[in-house]
Amino acid sequence: MTNTVKTVNHWIGGKAVEGTSGNWGPVTDPATGAVTTRVALASVEEVDAAVAAAKDAFLTWGTSSLAQRTTILFKFRALLDANRDAIAELITAEHGKVHSDALGEVARGLEIVDLACGITVQLKGELSTQVSNRVDVASIRQPVGVVAGITPFNFPAMVPMWMFPIAIATGNTFILKPSEKDPSPALKIAELLAEAGLPDGVFNVLNGDKVSVDRLLEHPDVSAISFVGSTPIARHIHTTASANGKRVQALGGAKNHMLVLPDADLDAAADAAVSAAYGSAGERCMAISAVVAVGSIGDLLVEKIRERAEKIKIGPGNDPTSEMGPLITAVHRDKVASYVTGAAAEGCEVVLDGTGYTVEGHENGHWIGLSLLDHVPTTAAAYQDEIFGPVLCVLRAETYEEGLALINGSRFGNGTAIFTRDGGAARRFQMEVEAGMVGVNVPIPVPVGYHSFGGWKDSLFGDHHIYGNDGVHFYTRGKVVTTRWPDPSDAPAGVDLGFPRNH
């Protein structure tokens, strides 16, 4: 490391806090492979300090008015909007995705901030009057306390914004544990929240690795955990945090399928497949990684996908002409490449092989080209695993029923899509497919902010999806208040040991 390497620390109690553990992680520029940043990795003691700051802030923030919370969130939204480019530049520098894609990430995060600004509607309670003689019943929702979000590298701004705006709008205090691979956007967001007037300790950023995660999962003062990441880690998060008495929403991995029926517009389907499979270099949990071609259209569809894929411009994310950037690390690049180099031996036809790709002048970057595999058997590792890279598998099915069975046979159930002109087939698919998010001629069906995001099967652990109404319910607890105000003229009721009855 040189003197030009910047340092990313924690944000605790409303200010930047220097790491004291002595442990640091490297952050690289994926386009060059050079280490540009070192990030502090929190110790157990530093986790405890962040939780203590959040717990102390909850004493006042949890009882603050909705007007105070939304006023601050509106100011934050304006600052976030004004700093879109700055945040996108940080994302590109550490994640590698192209600038336009990073801007899109910030825009989708803003949708959840919009929802949080209108939280007054979401938190309206219910009142039933005169349920019994002079008895009223009210249902209200209250914050759960200190909550934590553990987020992945692929969306360092958007995924945290799926969590903390709703959490703090509903009166909780929040600890964000971002990925140590691209931590800078989280610190920028913390600075903007402070500038908006958020009280100290309401939002904290704790950089770290497994040590910090495990401490958050077991800490007695953390009431809820939100997680987005791979299925094995999601299962561990859910099991461990639940065993420690916390509510948990843990979103896992995916193998998203796109079913293409014979009547589909194949040009539109090919455009969608390339966009959804190779956007952000495939490092999206909602990427289409498996296309199921039904009937005789397979060869033509594969050719159309190949023609488009070969024209994609790969280069540094800060180059305006680049359409796809590098992968996050060299280790991940090599793992993705292994699925392609081993594909033929497992029965796949390798139509495009992106391994060994380099960009002139950036030879040490984490580069890989676009790969396309055809006639992929369901037993192949490239189909079984979530590759999280620019590798698209094409499978063949003779009928709609065979294609549906193939999709429903996957252990993942995050998102899926169907391409067809047949409204009846589309309606049948959306009712029969086993996935949490379904697109009809929409390849990446990420819901708008006022609906909820989440999958089925091994793509979700816990009962709640993220953001939308599910997010509000996750970050709040229900309370029912039954009230009776007797009239001054009432005679004493007397003792009655029978179970109360409404009358």
N, C-alpha and C positions, 0 to 999 in steps of 0.2 A: 504494500500500500504506500501511496505517496501523500504529500501534503495536500494534494488536490482532492483527496477522498473526503467527502462530507460525512458528518455523523448525524444519525437519526436517533433521538432519545425517546423517552416516554412523555406523556402529557397527563399529569396527575394534579388534581386540585386546582385546575385553571391555569396551569403554567407548565412550560417544558421542564422536565426533571432529568438530570443527567443519570445515565445508568451507572449503578455501583457494583453490579455482580462481577464485573471483569470479563464477562463473556460477550462476544460480539459475533455477528453474522455478516458475511459479505453480500452485497447487492451489486449485481452486474448490469451493464448495458447489454441486453441480448443481441443487439446489432453488431457489437464489436467484441463481446466477450470480456471486456475490461471491467474490473472492479471499480465502481464509481462511488460507493457509499458503504459505510459500516453501520449496522443497526444494533442497538443494545438489546441483549437477551435477558429478560427479567429473571431475577431470583425469586424464591418463595417470599422473602421479606418484602420485595418490591410489589409483588402481587397483593400481599396483605395491606401494604400502604395504599394502593389504589382502591381496594375494597373499602378500607376505612374511610377514605375521602368520599367515596360514593355513598357510603352508609350515613355519614355525617350530613352530606348535602340532601339526602332524602328526607331528613327531619323537617326541612322547610319546603323543599320542592314538591314533596308528595302531597302537601296541603296547600300549595299555591293555587291561585285562581286560574281558571281556563283562559281568562283574558290575558293574564301575564304570560302564560305559556305560548299562546298563539301569537301574541305581539312579537315575542322573541323569534318564533319560527318564521313569521313573515319577514322580519329583518334578515334572518339567515338565508331565506330563499332568495332575496334580492342580492345578497353578497355572493351566494353560490352561482347565481345566474351571471353576475358580473365577472366571476373568476372561472368561467367554463374553460377557457383556453389554457389558463395556468394549470388547472387540475389535469386537463387532458395531456399537457406537456409532461407532467410528472408521471402519468400513467404510461405514456409512450416510452419515456426514458428508462423506466424500470421493468415494465411488462413487455414492451416491444410492439404492441399492436399499433396500427396506423392511426394517425391523429384523428381522422374522421370517425373511426370506430370508437376511439376514446371519447370523443365529443358525444357520440350516441349513448355511451354508457352513462355519462353525466346527465344527459337529458332524461334517461329513463329513471335515474335516481331522483331527479327533480319531481317526477310524478308522485313519488311517495311523500316528499316534502309537501307538495300541494295537498295531499290527503291529510297529512298531519296538521296543516294550517286550518283545516276545517273539522278538527277533531271534536268540536263542540257538538256537532250533529251526531257523531258516532257514540258519544258518551251520554246522550240523553237517556235517562232512566225510564222506568215504567211505573205507573200508579194505577191501582185499582181501588176505587172508593166503595165504601159500604159493602164489603165482602161478607160482613156479618153486622150485627147491630152496632153501629157507630165504630166499626173497625175498618181501617184502611191498610192496604199492603203496597209497599213500594219496593222495586228492584233497582239497585244501583250497582255500579262497577267502580272498583278502587284499584290503585296501582299495587303491584306485588312487592316492590322494593328495589333492591340492587339487582340488575340484570346484566348479563354479559353476552357479547356477540363474538363468535370466532369465525373469521371469514377467509375465503380462499384468495389465491393470487390472481385469478383470471379476471375478476372484476373488483379491483381494489377500492373503487369509489361507489359503484352501484350497489353491490351486495350489502356493505355497511348501511347504505341508505334504505335498503329494504327493512332494516331493523330499527336503528336508533331514532329516526323521526317519530315513529309511532310510539316507541317505548318512552321517550321523554315527554311527548305530548300527553300521554296518559298518566304522567306523574311519576314515572320511575327514574332512577339514575342509571347510567349506562357505562359499562367498561368494554371497549373495543379491543380485541386481540387480532390485529390484521396479520396477513401473511408476512413473514420476515423476508420474503423475496422481493416485495415491492411496497414498503411501508410508508413512503413519503406522502401519498395522497391522504392518508388518514390524519397525519399531522397537520396538513393544510386545512382539512375540514375542521379539526379541533380549533385552529386559530380563527377560522371564520365564525364558528359558534361563539367563541369568546368575544369576538368583535360585535356580534349581534346582541350581546348582553346576557348570555346564558350564565347563570351563577356558577361559581367555582365548584368543581366536584360532580356536577350533573353529568358531564361527558368526559371520559378519561380514555386515553390510549395507552395500552400496555403492550409493548413489543416483546416478542419472546418465541419460545419453541415449546416442546412437550412439557418442560418443567412448569411453565406458566399455565398452560392448558390444564394439566392435571390438578394444579392447585385451585384453579377456578372451579373445576368440576367438583371438588370436595369441600370448598370453603363454606362454612356454615352460614355466612352472611350473604351469599349469592343465592337469590331465589329462583332464577330462571336462566337457561342457556339457549341461545340460538346458534345454529351451526349450518354452514354450507360447505360441502367438500366431497371427498370420495366416500363410497359406501362402507369400506372397513372402518374408517375413522368415524363416520356418522353412527355406526352401530356401537362403537366404543363410547362415544360421547353420550349416546342415549342410555346405554346400560349403566355407565358409571355415574352420570349426573342423576338419573332416576333413583339409583341405589342410595344416593345422598340426599334424597327428598326434594329434588328440584323438578320443576316442570321443564320439559325439553321439546324443542322443535329442531330436528336434525335432518337436513336435506342431503341425500347421498348422490351417488353417481347415476349414469344414464347410458342407454344405448337407444337413441331415438330413431325410430323407423319412419320412412315415408312410403306409403303404399300408392303406387301409380297404376290406375286402372286403364284398360285398353282405350277408353274413350277420352282420356285426358288430353289436354293441349300439351304435347310433348316438348315444345319449345319453352313454354312456361314452366313445365316440370323440371327441365334440364337447367334453366336459369335458377330456379329455386334450389335445386339440389347442390349446385356449385356454390351459390351464395351461402347456404346454410351449413354445408359441410366444411368449407374452407375459410369462411370468415373468421377473423381473429386466429388464423392458423389452426382452427379446429379446437381451440382451447375454450370451449363453451359447454356448459352442462346441457344446453338446449340445442347443440349442434345436431344436424342430421348426419348420422354416421352409417346408416344402413338404408338403402333404397330397395324396396321390394317391387319388382316389375312383374305385372300380371299378364299372362297370355303371351302373344307373339311380339310385343313391343320392345322386349328386352334389348335386342341387338341395336335397334335404332336409338333407343334412349341412351344406352351406354356410349354410342358414337357421338351423340349430341353433347353429353356431359364431357367426354374427352376433348372435343373441339373447343369448348368453352374453357376448360381447365388449363389447357395448354397456353392460353392467351393471358392468364393471370400474371400480373407484374409483381414479383417478389422483391422486397428491398427494405431498407430502414424505415421505421415507422414515421420518422420526421421528414421523409422525402414525399412531397405531395403526389408524386406519380406512383408511389407504391400502393398496391391493393392488399397485400398480405405481408406481414412482418415475420420475424424469427420466433422461435419457441423460447420459453422462459429461461431454461438452463440447458447446458450441453448434455447433462445427464438425462434430462427428459427427452431431448432431441434423439439421443442414442436409443432410448427405450422405444420411442415411436418408430424409429427406423427398423427396429428388430421385428416388428409386426409385418413389415413389408418384405424384408429380406427372407423371412421364413414362410411367406404366404404360399409360394408355389409348391413347396413340399407338403403343404396341408390341403392341396387341391384347388387353390385359387388361381384364376387367370390374372396375371399382373398386366393391366392395360397401361398404367402409368406408374413409373417408379421414381419417387421424388428423393430417394436417399442419395447422399453424396453431393447434394446441391450446395453451391456456394455463391456468394455475391462479390463481384470484383471490388477490391478495396476494403472489404469487410470479411476477409477470409476466416477470421477467428470468431465470427458471430455464430449464433446457435441456429444455423439455417437448415431447412429441409424443404424440399419441393412438394408439389401436390402428388398424391398417390391415389390410384383408382384400381380397385380389385373387383373382378367380375366372377360370376358363378361361384360365389363364396359359400362353402358348406357351413352349416350351423355349428359344426364341431371345431372350426378353425379358431385359433386364438384371436385373430383379427376381428372375428364376429363376437366371440364370447366376452371379451374384455372391453372396458371403456378405455380407448386408446388416448383420447384427449389430444389429438393432433390432426393434421390435414390428410387423413386416410378415409376414403369413402368405400364402403363395401356395397356391392350390388348382388342381391339374391333374386332367384327366379321362383315364381309360383304360377300354377296353371289357372287357378280360380281365385275369386275374392275370398272364399272360405279358407282356402289353403294359405293365402297371404295373411289373413286375420289370425289364423291359428299360429302361424310363425311368430307374429308380433306378440300375441298373448302368451306364447311359450317362453318369452324372454323373462329373466329374473328382474329386469328393470321395468319401470313403468312411469318414467318422468314425463316425456312429451312424445307426441306422434302427429302424423299428418296424413291426409289422403288427398290425392289429386284426381279429380274426376269432373265430368259435366253432369253426372247423374245425381240429382238431389236425393232420390230415394236411397241410393247406395251410400251417399255421404251421411244421411241421417242414421242409417243402419250402423255405419261405422262408428259414429260418435257415441252411440248407445252401447255397442258391443265391445269396443276396444278397451283394454285394461291399462289405462294410463290416466294420469291426473290432469294433463293438458292436451287438448286436441285441436289441430288446425285443419280446416277444410280449404284447400287451395292456399293455405298459409303455412309455410315451412317451419317457422319458429314461433309457435303460439304462446309467447310470453304474455300473460294477461296485463291489462292496464292496471294502474295502481289501486283502483277501487274494487277490483276483484282480487283473488288470492292466488299465489304461486305455490305449487307443490305437486309431488308425484305420488305414485302408488308403489306397492311392493318394496323392493330393495332401494328405491329412490327416496323414501321418506320413512323416518323413524320418529314416532310421536303422533299425536292426534291433530295437531294444528298445521295448516299450511302457513305461508309467510305473507306478510302485509295484508291489505284489505281488511275485511271483517274478521278473518281468522287472526290477523296480527293484533287487532284491538282486543280480542278475547284472550289471546295468549298473554298479553302484557297486563291484563287486569283480572281481578277476582270478583265474582258476583257476591252480592250481599242482599238479603231480603229483610226488610224492616216492617213489622206488623205493629200498628199503632191503634190504641183505643183511648179516646178522651171522653170520660163519662160526663154526662150532664149533671150540673149541680143538684138537680132535683132527684137524681137516681137514689134509690134505697141501696144500702150495702148489699153486695152480691152474696156474701157468705162464702163459706168453704165448700168446694166441690172437687172431690178427688177423681172424678170421671175425666176421660180424655176429652179435650176441648172440641166442641162441635160448632160449626157455623150455623147460625139461625137468624 
